[in-house]
Amino acid sequence: MSASAPPATAQAADAPKRVVLPYMILATLIALAQGLGQGFVSNNLPQLAGDLGVSVTDASWLMAAYMAPRAALPLLLTKLRTQYGLLAFTRSALIFYALVSLAACFAQNYRSALTLQFVAGIAAAPMSTLAFLYMLEPLSQKLKIVFGLPMAMAVIMGAPSLARVLSPGLIGDGGFLEVHLLTLGMAFVTLALAWRLPLAPAPTQKVIEVADLRTFALIAFSFGAITVASILGPIYWWTELDWIGVLMILAILGFTLAVISELYRKAPLIDFRWLASPAMLQMTGAMLVFRLLLSEQSSGAPRMFQVLGFGPDAFMGLFSLIVVAGLLVAPLCLALLRPGREPWFHAVALVLIAVGAFMDSASTVLTRPADMYLSQTLIAFAGMLFMAPAMVMGLLAALKRGPAYLMSFIVVFLSTQSLGGVVGSGLFSTIINHRQAFHLQTLTEQLRPDLITVQNQIAANMAGLAAQSADMAANKTQAVAALVQEAGRQATVMAYNDAYLLTALAALGALAVLLLHQVYNFLTARLTPAAPVPSPSETGPTR
């Protein structure tokens, strides 16, 4: 028996190496299934509106319905996983996601689509967590930190961009049916693989209390209200509808009540005291600010090009580079990421964002997607270069305090990503709308009929229309309308340039704060006297 023990031990040690690739493939498929589902909706709202026969404004409610439940659900899902077991949690989540994907194929009208988007948001909530778990499962402790986490982040963050690459080939005469079929196929493939590749079981215990459900209800309402207001506020405009302001007030009130309730519990759902510590506030603020900066890529360039008349086909090359740039960060982290180097990763990322956004701020109505290949690639690379070390740093800080704090960190991370992305997009759109109105007013005031330049432009437009119609009055009306339309295009591009420049300045401001903080830490370490070493007489005789 003793002779056979070593081979068995060696076989057990080699087993994880043989299953690394299958687990990583499954993690990638889970992340893609979740990210593509979100990206297909958010990136194709005009096409989805046409497919359902509603306006783009009404279609925006689909995105709000999808995102509203996702921000807070990780808070409760973590406890569900602990109480009912990892195996039951994994299979239940994937079965539910597959059933929702199947139901989406039969959505025929706006109401059914709205309901299914809300349910799809619930079904997608555990997918990011599962992607992380499967990516980390077969790796050693060191590789989990320097490779597994960055790789999982790269796939999760890159999936919405990949949706822009795939959308033109999937959305055609059949509407969104091929998109739904692709999502359904990926859901069933991930379910089948997960059945064959289970995660290592973890001990279960009863952790859910009635007070947990109360706290979750308050936070879920607050996060959902902020999500809905952030998506629809720039569309309907914040001050035009009273319910948007009321929703924001109720969100703040609900979250405040949840915090007060948790502070007086012996076993809180979320340890807000720990989250309010200087280190966690710094990390949370950094991740939130950085997520806001990345809105330049998700809400900036694509929407500007849509206004300029470019269709989804024009974005394929741009977003292919964005996906590749994000994936390249994982091997870079494997080679260079070590504890203590995170601030320098963040500094480089902020420099890249500032450079990329500043390059974009010189856009004109003649700018094409190919003109932004370099700048957007820099921003995509910077996004992963910041988020991966930030997650590693937060994860290590949570594990130092014990496994119970891991849930609080996961909630912070996923919430800042979900809420930060939605709030950042809403803030970016608000700035665009405000600056567009300002520039349009300025340009319109310059279109006076008595100006020679305006008269010459109208005459040039009329000359171009003369071959189509001999009606001079109608041609003049169309020529003036074309001039006003061109002024609108110019105003839109100028508004986006303002937002790009503001993003660059914000990145430089964040960089300055980061460097000042590093200088402060350096000086504090140098000026703090070292602890005295006790002498042998003080330590007592050696026995």
Backbone torsions as a table, in degrees:
resi	resn	phi	psi	omega
1	MET	NA	-38.9	-179.0
2	SER	-68.0	-30.2	180.0
3	ALA	-70.6	-31.0	-178.6
4	SER	-85.5	-9.1	-177.4
5	ALA	-66.2	-45.3	-178.6
6	PRO	-59.0	-45.8	177.5
7	PRO	-59.0	-38.6	179.3
8	ALA	-63.8	-40.3	179.0
9	THR	-64.6	-43.0	179.2
10	ALA	-64.0	-37.6	179.8
11	GLN	-65.2	-39.5	178.4
12	ALA	-66.3	-34.7	-179.8
13	ALA	-72.1	-33.0	-178.6
14	ASP	-80.3	-18.9	-175.7
15	ALA	-57.3	-46.4	180.0
16	PRO	-58.4	-34.0	-179.2
17	LYS	-64.4	-32.6	-177.5
18	ARG	-76.8	-21.4	-176.9
19	VAL	-105.8	6.5	-180.0
20	VAL	-59.7	-50.5	-176.1
21	LEU	-62.9	-47.5	178.2
22	PRO	-59.0	-41.2	179.8
23	TYR	-66.1	-39.4	179.6
24	MET	-69.0	-36.2	176.2
25	ILE	-63.9	-43.5	179.2
26	LEU	-63.8	-42.1	177.8
27	ALA	-60.5	-41.2	179.1
28	THR	-64.5	-42.5	179.8
29	LEU	-64.8	-39.9	178.9
30	ILE	-64.1	-45.6	179.6
31	ALA	-63.6	-40.6	179.3
32	LEU	-67.9	-39.6	179.4
33	ALA	-59.5	-43.1	179.8
34	GLN	-71.7	-47.5	-175.8
35	GLY	-69.6	-38.4	178.7
36	LEU	-67.2	-39.1	178.2
37	GLY	-59.2	-42.4	177.1
38	GLN	-68.8	-43.7	-176.5
39	GLY	-66.3	-37.8	179.8
40	PHE	-61.6	-33.7	179.9
41	VAL	-79.1	-52.4	-174.1
42	SER	-66.8	-31.6	-176.3
43	ASN	-87.4	-10.5	-174.4
44	ASN	-131.1	37.5	-179.3
45	LEU	-60.2	-41.3	178.0
46	PRO	-60.7	-43.0	178.7
47	GLN	-66.8	-38.7	179.1
48	LEU	-66.5	-37.7	177.2
49	ALA	-62.4	-43.4	178.0
50	GLY	-65.1	-37.2	179.9
51	ASP	-65.1	-33.8	-178.4
52	LEU	-95.0	-8.0	179.9
53	GLY	73.6	35.1	178.4
54	VAL	-127.1	172.5	178.0
55	SER	-77.8	163.8	178.0
56	VAL	-64.3	-34.1	177.1
57	THR	-61.7	-45.0	177.3
58	ASP	-65.0	-36.9	179.7
59	ALA	-65.6	-25.7	178.4
60	SER	-63.0	-25.8	175.7
61	TRP	-64.0	-27.3	177.3
62	LEU	-63.0	-41.2	178.6
63	MET	-68.1	-39.4	178.0
64	ALA	-63.7	-41.1	179.5
65	ALA	-65.2	-35.3	-179.5
66	TYR	-72.1	-43.2	-173.4
67	MET	-81.7	-26.3	-173.6
68	ALA	-56.2	-46.8	-177.7
69	PRO	-80.7	-10.2	-171.4
70	ARG	-77.8	-28.5	-173.3
71	ALA	-69.3	-39.7	-173.4
72	ALA	-98.4	-19.9	-174.4
73	LEU	-59.6	-35.5	177.3
74	PRO	-55.0	-26.5	-179.9
75	LEU	-62.2	-43.0	-179.2
76	LEU	-87.0	-32.4	-177.9
77	LEU	-62.4	-33.3	-179.9
78	THR	-63.7	-41.7	178.2
79	LYS	-71.7	-35.2	175.5
80	LEU	-60.6	-40.2	178.9
81	ARG	-64.8	-39.3	-179.6
82	THR	-69.6	-37.9	-174.8
83	GLN	-80.5	-38.1	-173.4
84	TYR	-105.1	-4.6	175.8
85	GLY	99.8	148.8	-175.8
86	LEU	-68.9	-37.8	-178.5
87	LEU	-65.1	-48.2	179.3
88	ALA	-63.9	-39.1	179.5
89	PHE	-63.2	-46.4	-177.4
90	THR	-63.0	-50.6	-176.3
91	ARG	-67.6	-39.6	179.0
92	SER	-63.7	-42.7	-179.1
93	ALA	-63.6	-44.4	-177.7
94	LEU	-71.8	-35.4	176.6
95	ILE	-65.2	-43.9	179.1
96	PHE	-62.0	-42.2	179.4
97	TYR	-63.9	-40.7	179.3
98	ALA	-65.0	-40.6	179.4
99	LEU	-65.8	-40.1	178.0
100	VAL	-65.9	-39.8	177.8
101	SER	-63.4	-36.9	177.1
102	LEU	-66.7	-43.1	-179.7
103	ALA	-64.6	-32.1	-178.9
104	ALA	-62.6	-26.1	179.7
105	CYS	-67.6	-16.8	-175.5
106	PHE	-110.7	10.1	177.8
107	ALA	-72.3	118.6	-173.8
108	GLN	-111.5	-15.1	-176.9
109	ASN	-140.9	175.6	-173.9
110	TYR	-65.5	-41.7	-177.3
111	ARG	-65.1	-45.2	179.0
112	SER	-65.6	-37.7	177.9
113	ALA	-65.2	-39.4	179.5
114	LEU	-64.5	-43.9	178.4
115	THR	-63.8	-44.1	-178.6
116	LEU	-67.0	-33.1	177.6
117	GLN	-66.0	-38.5	176.7
118	PHE	-64.2	-45.6	179.1
119	VAL	-66.1	-36.6	178.1
120	ALA	-64.3	-36.0	175.8
121	GLY	-62.7	-38.9	176.3
122	ILE	-65.5	-44.3	-178.3
123	ALA	-65.8	-32.5	-177.4
124	ALA	-80.5	-16.4	-175.0
125	ALA	-57.3	-44.4	-179.2
126	PRO	-79.4	-7.5	-172.2
127	MET	-66.5	-39.6	179.1
128	SER	-63.2	-41.9	178.0
129	THR	-61.8	-43.8	179.0
130	LEU	-64.2	-37.2	178.0
131	ALA	-61.6	-43.5	176.9
132	PHE	-62.0	-46.2	-176.6
133	LEU	-62.3	-43.8	-179.3
134	TYR	-71.0	-33.1	178.2
135	MET	-68.3	-34.5	-176.8
136	LEU	-87.5	-21.9	-171.2
137	GLU	-52.1	-51.9	-173.1
138	PRO	-88.3	-0.1	-172.5
139	LEU	-92.8	154.3	174.0
140	SER	-68.9	167.7	-176.6
141	GLN	-59.2	-40.2	-179.3
142	LYS	-68.3	-45.2	-178.7
143	LEU	-68.9	-27.6	175.0
144	LYS	-56.7	-41.6	-173.9
145	ILE	-79.0	-50.2	-169.9
146	VAL	-89.9	-13.7	-179.4
147	PHE	-128.8	-47.7	-175.5
148	GLY	-61.0	-50.5	-180.0
149	LEU	-62.4	-49.1	177.8
150	PRO	-60.7	-37.9	-179.0
151	MET	-66.7	-43.9	177.9
152	ALA	-62.4	-42.1	178.5
153	MET	-62.5	-40.4	-178.3
154	ALA	-62.1	-43.0	-178.6
155	VAL	-69.9	-43.6	-178.6
156	ILE	-63.4	-44.8	-178.5
157	MET	-74.8	-26.2	-177.8
158	GLY	-85.6	-16.8	-176.1
159	ALA	-61.5	-44.6	177.5
160	PRO	-60.8	-34.5	176.5
161	SER	-69.3	-38.1	177.1
162	LEU	-63.0	-30.9	177.6
163	ALA	-61.4	-34.1	177.1
164	ARG	-68.6	-29.7	178.6
165	VAL	-73.3	-38.3	-175.2
166	LEU	-86.0	-24.8	-173.0
167	SER	-55.9	-46.6	-177.1
168	PRO	-58.2	-33.0	-179.5
169	GLY	-81.4	-13.9	-176.7
170	LEU	-104.0	-32.8	-176.9
171	ILE	-93.3	109.6	-179.3
172	GLY	-139.8	-139.3	-178.5
173	ASP	-64.4	-26.8	179.9
174	GLY	-82.3	6.9	-179.5
175	GLY	68.7	-135.8	-175.8
176	PHE	-93.7	9.9	-176.5
177	LEU	-61.8	-44.3	-179.7
178	GLU	-66.0	-33.8	175.4
179	VAL	-62.8	-46.8	179.9
180	HIS	-64.3	-37.6	179.4
181	LEU	-67.1	-38.5	176.6
182	LEU	-63.5	-45.8	178.4
183	THR	-61.6	-40.9	178.8
184	LEU	-64.0	-44.5	178.9
185	GLY	-60.8	-43.6	178.4
186	MET	-64.6	-36.3	179.6
187	ALA	-63.5	-43.2	-179.2
188	PHE	-72.7	-34.1	176.6
189	VAL	-65.2	-45.6	178.7
190	THR	-63.4	-37.6	178.7
191	LEU	-64.1	-43.7	179.8
192	ALA	-64.9	-43.5	179.6
193	LEU	-66.3	-39.8	-179.8
194	ALA	-64.2	-30.0	177.9
195	TRP	-67.5	-31.9	-179.9
196	ARG	-90.9	-19.0	-177.2
197	LEU	-123.0	75.7	-178.2
198	PRO	-73.8	152.9	173.6
199	LEU	-78.2	155.0	178.4
200	ALA	-60.6	130.7	-177.5
201	PRO	-66.4	148.6	177.5
202	ALA	-122.8	149.9	179.9
203	PRO	-62.0	141.8	179.6
204	THR	-103.8	153.8	175.4
205	GLN	-157.1	155.5	-179.8
206	LYS	-77.4	112.7	-175.7
207	VAL	-124.1	-13.8	-176.5
208	ILE	-85.5	126.1	177.5
209	GLU	-116.8	165.6	178.7
210	VAL	-61.5	-38.0	179.6
211	ALA	-63.9	-29.4	176.7
212	ASP	-62.7	-41.9	-179.5
213	LEU	-66.0	-36.5	177.7
214	ARG	-65.1	-46.4	178.8
215	THR	-62.9	-42.7	-179.8
216	PHE	-62.4	-41.4	-179.8
217	ALA	-61.4	-41.7	180.0
218	LEU	-66.1	-46.1	-177.7
219	ILE	-70.9	-38.5	178.7
220	ALA	-61.9	-42.6	177.5
221	PHE	-64.0	-43.1	-177.5
222	SER	-63.8	-49.3	-179.6
223	PHE	-64.8	-40.5	178.6
224	GLY	-64.2	-40.0	179.3
225	ALA	-65.4	-42.1	178.2
226	ILE	-63.5	-39.5	179.3
227	THR	-62.9	-48.8	-179.5
228	VAL	-62.0	-44.8	-179.1
229	ALA	-64.9	-39.0	-178.0
230	SER	-68.7	-34.5	-180.0
231	ILE	-77.6	-42.7	-172.9
232	LEU	-94.8	-18.2	179.7
233	GLY	-57.7	-50.2	178.6
234	PRO	-66.9	-22.8	-177.8
235	ILE	-79.8	-53.1	178.3
236	TYR	-81.0	-16.8	-173.8
237	TRP	77.0	136.1	-167.9
238	TRP	-57.9	-40.3	-173.4
239	THR	-94.2	-1.2	-176.7
240	GLU	-83.1	-30.0	-177.6
241	LEU	-121.6	127.8	-176.4
242	ASP	-65.0	-32.8	-173.1
243	TRP	-66.7	-22.8	178.0
244	ILE	-67.2	-46.1	177.4
245	GLY	-64.6	-41.2	178.4
246	VAL	-61.7	-40.0	179.7
247	LEU	-62.7	-41.6	178.8
248	MET	-65.8	-40.9	178.7
249	ILE	-63.7	-44.8	178.6
250	LEU	-64.1	-34.9	177.7
251	ALA	-63.2	-45.3	178.6
252	ILE	-63.8	-42.8	179.7
253	LEU	-63.5	-44.9	179.9
254	GLY	-62.6	-42.6	179.7
255	PHE	-67.2	-38.1	178.0
256	THR	-62.1	-43.7	177.8
257	LEU	-63.0	-38.1	178.7
258	ALA	-64.4	-42.6	179.5
259	VAL	-64.0	-46.2	-179.9
260	ILE	-60.9	-42.5	179.4
261	SER	-62.2	-42.3	-177.5
262	GLU	-71.0	-31.3	-177.8
263	LEU	-65.4	-22.9	-177.1
264	TYR	-104.1	14.1	177.9
265	ARG	-101.0	144.1	177.5
266	LYS	-73.8	-35.8	178.3
267	ALA	-124.7	77.7	-174.3
268	PRO	-71.0	155.9	174.4
269	LEU	-65.8	-40.8	176.2
270	ILE	-129.6	132.5	178.9
271	ASP	-84.3	88.2	-178.5
272	PHE	-68.8	-25.9	177.5
273	ARG	-64.3	-41.4	178.0
274	TRP	-69.2	-40.3	179.6
275	LEU	-65.2	-24.3	179.4
276	ALA	-88.3	1.5	177.0
277	SER	-67.9	153.2	-176.5
278	PRO	-54.8	-42.3	-177.5
279	ALA	-64.5	-43.6	-178.4
280	MET	-72.6	-36.1	176.2
281	LEU	-63.0	-39.6	179.0
282	GLN	-64.0	-45.5	-178.5
283	MET	-67.5	-43.3	179.6
284	THR	-62.7	-44.7	178.4
285	GLY	-61.8	-40.6	-179.8
286	ALA	-64.0	-44.3	-179.7
287	MET	-66.5	-37.4	179.9
288	LEU	-68.4	-44.7	178.8
289	VAL	-61.8	-42.0	-178.4
290	PHE	-67.5	-36.8	177.3
291	ARG	-65.0	-34.7	176.0
292	LEU	-65.6	-39.7	179.7
293	LEU	-64.5	-35.9	-178.6
294	LEU	-71.1	-8.7	175.1
295	SER	-63.2	-20.1	176.6
296	GLU	-58.1	-33.6	-178.0
297	GLN	-85.9	-41.9	-176.9
298	SER	-77.1	-33.1	-175.9
299	SER	-113.7	-4.3	-175.6
300	GLY	-94.4	-83.7	-173.7
301	ALA	-55.8	-47.2	-177.7
302	PRO	-59.7	-43.8	-177.9
303	ARG	-70.7	-34.3	177.6
304	MET	-63.7	-43.1	179.9
305	PHE	-69.2	-31.4	175.2
306	GLN	-63.9	-40.0	177.1
307	VAL	-64.1	-35.1	-179.4
308	LEU	-78.6	0.1	173.0
309	GLY	98.4	11.4	-179.8
310	PHE	-86.5	138.9	178.3
311	GLY	-91.4	177.6	-178.1
312	PRO	-57.9	-30.7	-179.2
313	ASP	-60.8	-30.9	-175.9
314	ALA	-71.5	-15.5	-175.4
315	PHE	-94.2	-5.9	-171.9
316	MET	-61.7	-46.5	-179.9
317	GLY	-65.9	-42.1	-178.8
318	LEU	-61.7	-48.5	-175.8
319	PHE	-79.6	-19.4	170.4
320	SER	-63.9	-43.0	176.8
321	LEU	-65.1	-37.5	179.3
322	ILE	-62.9	-43.0	178.9
323	VAL	-63.9	-46.3	-179.3
324	VAL	-62.9	-41.4	-179.3
325	ALA	-60.8	-40.6	178.5
326	GLY	-66.2	-39.3	-179.4
327	LEU	-68.4	-28.1	-178.5
328	LEU	-68.6	-17.3	-178.1
329	VAL	-71.6	-31.0	-177.3
330	ALA	-58.1	-52.6	176.8
331	PRO	-64.5	-29.3	176.9
332	LEU	-65.3	-42.5	177.1
333	CYS	-64.0	-38.2	178.0
334	LEU	-59.7	-37.5	-176.9
335	ALA	-82.7	-34.3	-168.5
336	LEU	-118.8	-24.0	-172.8
337	LEU	-73.4	121.6	176.0
338	ARG	-138.9	154.1	177.5
339	PRO	-55.9	131.7	-178.8
340	GLY	100.5	-16.6	-179.5
341	ARG	-93.4	-3.1	-175.3
342	GLU	-56.6	-42.9	-179.2
343	PRO	-59.2	-33.6	-178.3
344	TRP	-76.1	-32.3	170.6
345	PHE	-60.6	-44.3	-179.5
346	HIS	-64.5	-39.0	-179.5
347	ALA	-63.7	-45.1	178.7
348	VAL	-63.0	-40.4	179.6
349	ALA	-62.1	-42.8	179.7
350	LEU	-65.7	-37.4	176.7
351	VAL	-63.0	-43.8	-179.7
352	LEU	-64.1	-40.0	178.0
353	ILE	-64.8	-44.1	179.8
354	ALA	-60.6	-44.0	-180.0
355	VAL	-64.6	-47.8	-178.9
356	GLY	-62.5	-44.8	-179.9
357	ALA	-66.8	-37.3	178.2
358	PHE	-65.5	-38.6	175.9
359	MET	-62.3	-40.5	-179.7
360	ASP	-68.2	-25.4	-175.8
361	SER	-69.8	-4.7	177.5
362	ALA	-100.1	21.3	-177.5
363	SER	-69.0	153.1	174.7
364	THR	-132.9	178.8	177.7
365	VAL	-68.4	-12.7	178.2
366	LEU	-94.5	-2.1	-179.9
367	THR	-66.6	138.5	179.3
368	ARG	-116.6	159.6	179.0
369	PRO	-53.5	-35.6	179.6
370	ALA	-63.4	-25.5	179.3
371	ASP	-70.3	-15.6	-178.8
372	MET	-107.8	11.3	-180.0
373	TYR	-55.9	-49.1	-176.2
374	LEU	-68.7	-49.5	-175.3
375	SER	-63.2	-43.9	-178.8
376	GLN	-72.0	-30.4	174.6
377	THR	-65.8	-40.5	177.1
378	LEU	-61.1	-43.3	-178.7
379	ILE	-67.6	-40.6	178.1
380	ALA	-63.7	-42.6	177.8
381	PHE	-62.4	-41.7	-179.4
382	ALA	-65.3	-36.0	-179.4
383	GLY	-58.4	-48.9	178.4
384	MET	-72.0	-33.5	-179.6
385	LEU	-64.0	-26.1	178.0
386	PHE	-90.2	-48.0	-169.7
387	MET	-69.2	-39.2	-178.1
388	ALA	-62.8	-51.8	176.8
389	PRO	-62.8	-34.3	179.2
390	ALA	-63.7	-41.2	179.1
391	MET	-68.6	-39.9	177.6
392	VAL	-60.8	-45.8	-178.8
393	MET	-62.1	-44.5	179.5
394	GLY	-68.0	-37.9	180.0
395	LEU	-65.1	-43.1	178.6
396	LEU	-65.0	-39.1	178.4
397	ALA	-64.1	-37.7	179.3
398	ALA	-69.8	-42.6	-178.0
399	LEU	-66.8	-28.6	177.8
400	LYS	-64.0	-29.0	-179.4
401	ARG	-92.5	-6.3	176.3
402	GLY	119.0	158.4	-177.7
403	PRO	-59.1	-27.5	-178.1
404	ALA	-63.1	-28.0	-178.2
405	TYR	-81.9	-10.3	-179.9
406	LEU	-62.7	-38.4	-179.5
407	MET	-63.4	-42.5	179.7
408	SER	-61.7	-39.5	178.8
409	PHE	-67.2	-42.1	179.5
410	ILE	-59.6	-41.6	178.9
411	VAL	-61.9	-45.1	179.8
412	VAL	-61.3	-46.4	-175.9
413	PHE	-65.5	-52.5	-177.6
414	LEU	-66.5	-34.8	179.7
415	SER	-69.5	-41.8	178.4
416	THR	-65.5	-33.6	178.6
417	GLN	-71.0	-46.7	-178.6
418	SER	-70.6	-54.2	-179.6
419	LEU	-67.0	-41.8	-179.1
420	GLY	-61.2	-40.4	178.7
421	GLY	-65.0	-43.5	-178.9
422	VAL	-69.6	-46.7	179.9
423	VAL	-64.6	-40.2	178.6
424	GLY	-62.4	-42.4	178.0
425	SER	-64.2	-41.7	178.2
426	GLY	-64.8	-40.6	178.7
427	LEU	-66.1	-42.2	179.3
428	PHE	-62.3	-44.4	179.4
429	SER	-65.2	-36.0	178.4
430	THR	-64.1	-43.7	177.9
431	ILE	-61.9	-43.1	179.5
432	ILE	-60.2	-48.7	-178.2
433	ASN	-62.1	-41.0	-179.2
434	HIS	-66.4	-47.7	-178.3
435	ARG	-70.8	-31.9	177.6
436	GLN	-64.2	-42.7	177.7
437	ALA	-62.4	-39.5	179.5
438	PHE	-64.6	-49.3	-178.0
439	HIS	-67.1	-36.7	179.5
440	LEU	-65.0	-39.9	177.3
441	GLN	-63.8	-42.4	179.6
442	THR	-63.4	-44.9	-179.0
443	LEU	-69.0	-37.5	-179.9
444	THR	-64.2	-37.4	178.2
445	GLU	-64.7	-24.0	-180.0
446	GLN	-85.4	-9.3	-179.0
447	LEU	-90.2	57.3	178.6
448	ARG	-83.2	137.4	-177.1
449	PRO	-63.4	-20.8	-176.9
450	ASP	-83.3	-7.1	179.9
451	LEU	-80.0	137.0	-179.5
452	ILE	-62.6	-41.0	-178.2
453	THR	-62.5	-39.4	179.3
454	VAL	-68.0	-42.5	178.8
455	GLN	-62.4	-41.0	179.2
456	ASN	-64.9	-39.3	-180.0
457	GLN	-67.7	-40.1	177.4
458	ILE	-64.3	-41.0	178.7
459	ALA	-63.5	-40.2	178.7
460	ALA	-64.8	-40.7	178.2
461	ASN	-65.4	-38.8	178.8
462	MET	-66.5	-36.6	178.5
463	ALA	-63.3	-36.5	178.0
464	GLY	-70.0	-26.3	-179.9
465	LEU	-90.0	-13.1	-175.5
466	ALA	-60.8	-34.0	-178.8
467	ALA	-70.5	-20.3	-178.0
468	GLN	-92.9	-31.0	-176.9
469	SER	-150.5	145.0	178.5
470	ALA	-95.1	-1.4	180.0
471	ASP	-78.4	103.6	-175.9
472	MET	-64.8	-39.3	-178.8
473	ALA	-64.3	-44.4	179.0
474	ALA	-65.6	-39.2	178.8
475	ASN	-63.7	-39.1	179.6
476	LYS	-66.3	-40.1	178.0
477	THR	-61.5	-44.0	178.6
478	GLN	-67.0	-35.9	179.9
479	ALA	-65.5	-42.4	177.6
480	VAL	-65.9	-42.0	178.8
481	ALA	-61.9	-39.7	178.0
482	ALA	-64.6	-36.8	179.0
483	LEU	-66.8	-42.2	177.8
484	VAL	-65.8	-39.3	178.2
485	GLN	-63.4	-40.4	177.7
486	GLU	-64.8	-37.3	176.2
487	ALA	-62.7	-37.5	176.9
488	GLY	-64.0	-41.2	177.3
489	ARG	-63.7	-43.5	178.3
490	GLN	-61.8	-43.0	-179.6
491	ALA	-63.2	-38.5	179.6
492	THR	-64.9	-46.1	179.7
493	VAL	-64.2	-40.1	177.6
494	MET	-63.1	-36.9	177.8
495	ALA	-65.8	-42.9	177.2
496	TYR	-64.3	-38.2	177.1
497	ASN	-61.1	-39.8	176.9
498	ASP	-61.7	-42.8	-179.8
499	ALA	-67.5	-39.8	176.7
500	TYR	-61.0	-45.2	-179.5
501	LEU	-64.7	-39.8	177.3
502	LEU	-62.6	-38.6	176.8
503	THR	-62.5	-43.7	178.8
504	ALA	-61.9	-43.5	179.8
505	LEU	-66.4	-38.6	177.9
506	ALA	-64.7	-38.7	177.4
507	ALA	-64.4	-41.6	177.5
508	LEU	-65.8	-37.6	176.4
509	GLY	-63.5	-43.2	177.2
510	ALA	-64.0	-37.1	177.3
511	LEU	-63.4	-42.0	178.9
512	ALA	-62.3	-42.9	178.4
513	VAL	-63.0	-42.3	179.5
514	LEU	-61.9	-45.9	-178.9
515	LEU	-66.4	-40.0	177.4
516	LEU	-62.9	-38.8	178.1
517	HIS	-65.1	-39.3	178.2
518	GLN	-66.8	-39.6	176.7
519	VAL	-62.9	-41.6	178.8
520	TYR	-61.8	-44.9	178.7
521	ASN	-62.5	-39.7	-179.9
522	PHE	-64.6	-46.9	-179.2
523	LEU	-66.7	-37.6	178.5
524	THR	-63.1	-42.0	179.0
525	ALA	-66.2	-36.3	-179.4
526	ARG	-73.3	-37.0	-174.2
527	LEU	-88.0	-15.7	179.0
528	THR	-75.8	122.8	-179.0
529	PRO	-66.8	143.5	179.1
530	ALA	-70.1	148.9	179.0
531	ALA	-66.2	134.3	-178.8
532	PRO	-66.5	142.0	178.1
533	VAL	-86.5	123.3	-178.0
534	PRO	-64.8	142.2	178.7
535	SER	-78.8	161.9	179.6
536	PRO	-57.6	-34.1	-179.2
537	SER	-68.0	-29.7	-179.8
538	GLU	-78.0	-29.2	-178.6
539	THR	-82.3	-13.4	178.5
540	GLY	93.0	168.1	-179.0
541	PRO	-68.8	146.8	177.8
542	THR	-83.1	130.6	-180.0
543	ARG	-100.8	NA	NA
